[in-house]
Amino acid sequence: MQPFPWEPAQMPDQHGRTVVVTGATGGLGLVVATRLAAAGARVVAGVRDLDKAARVLPALDGLEARLLDTASVASVRAFVHGLDDDRVVVDALVNNAGVSVPRFARSVDGVERTWATNVVGPAVLAEAMLPVLGGPAPRVVLVGSNLSQRTSRVPDLDAVDRPERYRQFAAYTDSKTAAAALAVDLGLRLRASGSPVRSVVAHPGIAATGMNGQAETLGARLAGRVARLAARTAEDGARSTLWAATAADVPEGTFIGPALRRSDRRLHPVPVRGAAADPAFRDRVRAFVAGVVERAAV
């Protein structure tokens, strides 16, 4: 698939579709949720703070907020149970929520918070939502990071929960690599089972969102400033996710997103590279998530 131009104005009418968007109270998630609702979709915004959602989400028909903390397995399951109880059929899940935590911290399930939010939560949510995904072209869209494509680093899963090994940038990059690995793994398993659900990875390029400011060390803050200078707006960065969530035919096993040059408005599909393309690494990440879920159930 060759690079191609695409703008949100080309998005087809979304009436009759239901989309879940996590992390929808700011940055890319807010743009994606707002654009989809404006195009006619019913959008369920999965948010950690309902009061904040009431302040920042626009008053659009079909846009609602429900409590969801992707750093908590129990919260993820409660969210999906709520959809199931209300008989909501979801056309697309946009796994957008993500964090970059300055200091080592553990989630309620005892796992490092970056990995809990960026890896475990999205994986558990995608699996739990498979029974409620439907419509003519159901899909799970992971909002990934181009960083995972540009590193040869293989994340050390044994070091994830060791505070003395924690480095903010490495933890974020490793978590996005692991998340991409699980998105590829999900797609392969869905195809093998004959499921119509597709697993797609989109990335925003370098986008100007609140995450650029989540830094504590001087080096990380300087890197964040440089990134902001080169960054696309959140509106621009959201284009690839909107395309992945709404296009009639989307490719699996690829990253779809913009080039680094802001002057290039095309979306570029490229093969998944690095550790995320390694079946052995995918197996290890799947086992890591299974271990967290098992502990959370105790």
N, C-alpha and C positions, 0 to 999 in steps of 0.2 A: 504494500500500500504506500503510495507516494504522499509527500506533504501536500496539504490542501488548505485553501483559505476557508474560514468559517467564522461567522459572527452570530451573536445571540438573536439578531433579527431574523436569521434563517431558521430558528427553532420552530418546529411544527406546533400546531395548536395542541395544548396539553389537557384540554377538557376530557374528563373520563379517566385520567390517569391519577394514581396516588403514589407519592414519592416520600420516603423517609429521609431526612437530612440531619445528620448528627453535627454537633458543634455549630448550631445555626444562629447564635447570638452575636457573631462577629466575623470579620474577615471574609474568607472565601465562602464559608457556610451561609452567612447572612445573604451574600449576593446570590448564591445558588438557590436558596429557599425563596427569596423574593422574586427572582426572575421566573422560576417555575410557577409560583402562585399567580404572578401577573399574566402568565401564558395560559392559565386556566386549570392548572393541576391542583389537586388536593395535596397539600404539603403538611406532613407531620414533622415538626421540628423537635428533635430529641435534644433536650437542654438540661444542664445541671442546675440552673437557677431560674425558676419560673417567674420570679419578680423581675429579674433582668430581661427575660423574654418579653414580658408585658411592656417593658419600657422601650425596647429596641426593635421588636418585630413590627413591621408595618401592618396597618389594619386592612388586610386583603381578604376577600372571601376565600375560604378554603385553606387558610394558613392557621394552623393550630400548634400549640406547644404542649409537649408531654415530658414528664420528668425522665431523664436518662443520664446516668453517669457511666461512661464507658470504662472507668477505672474500677468499677464494681461489678462482679459477675452477677450478684443478686439484683442489682439495679437493671442490668441488661435483661435478665430473665423476666423481671416484673414488667418492664416496658413491652416486651414481646407478648407476654400473657395478656396485657391490656389490649393490644391490637387484636389478638385472637378472640378474646372475650367480646370485643365490639365487632367482630367479623369483618375486619378491615382487610381487603385484598390489596397488597402493595405491588406496584409495577416495578419500582426501583428502590433500592437502598443505596444511599450515598454515605459511605463511611468516611466522613470528613474530619471528625473531632480529633484533635491532636495537641500535644503539649511538648515543650522543651523546658525541662525543670532545672533551675540553676543549681540546686543542692540535692543531694541524695535524699529521697523520701520514699516511704512505702505506702502502698494503697491499702484499702481496708482488707484486701485479700493477702497482704503481706509481701507483694511483689513490688519491685522498684516502679515508681509512678509513671515514668516515661513509657516503659514497656507495658505497664498495665493499661494505659490509655491508648497507646498507639498500636499495640500488637494484640494483647489478650482480648481487650474489649471488642475491637472490630471483628476479630475472628469468632468470638462467641456469639456476637450479634448476627453475623452473617449466617452461621450455622443454625441458630435458633429461629431465624426468620425464613428459612427455606420453605416451611409449610405454609406461610402466609404470602409468599411471593407468587404472583400470577399475572394474568393479562397476556397479550399477544407476544410480548418480548421481554420477559422478566429478567432482571439483572441486578448484580451487586457491583457498585462502583467504589473502588478504593481510591481515595485521594493520596497519591504517593508523593515521593520526593525525587527529583532528578539527582540528588546527592547519592542515592543508592545505586544509580547507574554509573556514577563517575568515580567510584572507589573500588579498589581490588580487595579491600578489607573484608575478612570473614568474621562476623560477630562471634565473640566468645560467650556462649550462653551460660557457661559456668561462672562468669564474672558479673552477670547482670545484677545479682543481689548482694554484691560485695561493696560496701560503702567506700573502702579505700581505693577501689578501682574506678570509681565514678568520675567521668568527665562529661560535661554537658553536651558538647558538640558530638563526641563519639557516641554517647548514649542515644542521641536523637537520630544520627545517621544509621546506627546499627538497628534501631527500632524500625525505621522506615524500610531498611533492607529486609528485615524479618517479616514485616507486614506485606511487602511485595511478594516474598516467597510464599506466604500463605494464600495470597490472592491467586497466584499461579497454581498452587496446589489445589485450591478449591475448584478452579476452572477445569483442571484435569479430571478431578473426581466427578464433577457434574457431567462432563462429556461421557465419561466411562459408564455412568449410570443411566445415560439417555435423558437426563433432565434438560428441559428447555432453558433453565436459568443460566445466564452467562456471568462470568466474573471478569471484570474489566479494571484496568489501572489507568488513572489519569493523573497528570502532574501539572502544577500551575507555572512551572519555571521558577524564577525568583520573583516572588510576589510580596508587595508591601502590606503585611498584616501585622497584628499585634505580636505574633511570635517572634518577629525580628527584634523586639525589645526585651525578650525573656532571657536576658544574659546578666551574669554577675561579675565575672572576671573582666579585667581590662581588655585582654585579647578578644574575648567573646563580644564585648561591647563594640570594639573597633570593627570586628568582622561584621557585626550587625549594621553598623553605619555604612560600611562599604556596600553591603547587600542592599540596603535601602536606596542607595544612589543608583544602583543598577536595576532596581526592582520594577516590575510591572505593577500597575494598580491592582487592587483586589478584583475589580470588575474585569480587567483584562485577564488576570490569572485564572478566573473562574470559567473562562470559555471552554477549556478542554473538559472540565467536569460536566458542564451543561451539555456539551456534545455527547459525551459518553453516556449520560443519563437519558438522552432523548433521541439519539440517532436510530434509524430503523435497523441498521446493521452495524454491529460494533465488533472489532477483532479482539480475540482473547490472546493472552500470552505476549502482549505488547504493551509498551508505555506510550500513551498518547499525550502530547503536550506541546507547548511552544518551544522555539529555539531560545538560546540565551539572548540573542539580539532583539531588543524591543521593536526594531523596525521591521522585523519579520513577523507578519501577522498570521502565517500559516500554522496549522497544527501538524506535528511531526510524529507519525507512528514509528517506533523503533523496537527492535527485539529486547526482551528482558535480558539484562546482562548481570555478570557478577554472581555473588553467592545466591541471589534469588533464583537463578537459573539452574542451580545445582540440586538435583533430587535428594542427595544425602543431607544437605543443609535444610531443605524443606521438611524432611522427616524429623530432624532434630527440633526444629521450631514447633512443629505440630506436637511433638512429645512435650516440649516445654509448656505450651498452652494447656495441654491435657493435664499436666501436673498441677498447674495453678487452679484449674477448674476442680480437680479432685480435692485439693486442700480447701477450696472455698465451700465445698459441699459438706465438709465435716462440721 
